[in-house]
């Protein structure tokens, strides 16, 4: 399996709004914890270390 970067969200603006709302009223530390938990949950959902490695490479190359 390889990383699929084609747009797949039916409503990306709603997804973004959901993420923003989840962070609302959190201090920086709580926001970072939420991000870390979400990353671990989604990494588990992916379940493929090679795909995760590709996603990390993409994310770190666009900093």
C-alpha positions as CSV (number, residue, x, y, z in Angstrom):
1,X,0.0,0.0,0.0
2,X,1.2,3.5,-0.7
3,X,0.1,6.9,0.6
4,X,-3.0,8.2,-1.2
5,X,-3.0,12.0,-1.3
6,X,-5.9,12.5,-3.6
7,X,-8.7,14.6,-2.1
8,X,-11.2,12.2,-0.4
9,X,-13.2,14.4,1.9
10,X,-16.7,15.2,0.6
11,X,-16.6,18.6,2.4
12,X,-13.0,19.6,3.3
13,X,-14.2,22.9,4.7
14,X,-16.5,21.2,7.2
15,X,-13.6,18.8,8.2
16,X,-11.3,21.9,8.8
17,X,-14.1,23.6,10.8
18,X,-14.4,20.4,12.9
19,X,-10.6,20.4,13.6
20,X,-10.7,24.1,14.5
21,X,-13.7,23.6,16.8
22,X,-12.0,20.7,18.6
23,X,-9.1,23.1,19.5
24,X,-11.3,26.0,20.5
25,X,-10.7,27.0,24.1
26,X,-7.7,24.8,24.5
27,X,-4.4,26.2,25.7
28,X,-1.3,25.4,23.7
29,X,-0.4,22.3,25.7
30,X,-3.9,20.8,25.5
31,X,-4.0,21.6,21.8
32,X,-0.7,19.7,21.2
33,X,-2.0,16.8,23.3
34,X,-5.1,16.7,21.1
35,X,-3.0,16.7,17.9
36,X,-0.8,13.9,19.2
37,X,-3.7,11.8,20.2
38,X,-5.4,12.3,16.8
39,X,-2.2,11.4,15.0
40,X,-1.8,8.2,17.0
41,X,-5.5,7.3,16.4
42,X,-5.2,7.9,12.7
43,X,-1.8,6.1,12.5
44,X,-3.4,3.1,14.1
45,X,-6.3,3.3,11.6
46,X,-3.8,3.4,8.7
47,X,-2.1,0.3,10.2
48,X,0.8,0.3,7.7
49,X,4.2,1.6,8.8
50,X,5.3,2.2,5.2
51,X,2.3,4.5,4.6
52,X,2.9,6.3,7.9
53,X,6.6,6.8,6.9
54,X,5.4,8.3,3.6
55,X,3.0,10.6,5.3
56,X,5.7,11.7,7.8
57,X,8.1,12.4,4.9
58,X,5.5,14.5,3.1
59,X,4.5,16.4,6.3
60,X,8.1,17.2,7.2
61,X,9.1,18.2,3.6
62,X,6.4,20.9,3.6
63,X,7.2,22.6,6.9
